[in-house]
Amino acid sequence: MKEGTFSLRMPEKLINYCGIKIDQKVAQQMQRRLDSLSEKCPYPCDINLVFEKRESCFIGKLEIKAAALKICSRKISHIPYQVFSLLVDDIENQLLDWKRQRFSNELEMSLNPSFSYGRQVR
């Protein structure tokens, strides 16, 4: 991992700080938000969070990988926690969209046996 990178991988919850200073209180807030995010994800899943420090900003990437789902978000800001917050908000929105689509299809199929993933079967 190159210098200027912060990396966290769950469920192992391995945190690696390399060149990015994150206050312990902020790191705990981030951990709580990631714990909350992991409860919203399909099980089992991998959550991978990476920060890179550039000259004038931080670039963050948050990935969720599961058997039925793979989503990713990338954000940029001058403040590491702001990047993190934008990432989590975006991933939560993507998870909601995925759940709405997945469960609305399942509900439609259970209510209408002739319905097959958005297409009417005749």
Helices and strands as residue ranges (DSSP letters): E 5-10, E 14-18, H 24-40, E 45-53, E 58-66, E 69-77, H 80-111, E 115-116, E 119-120
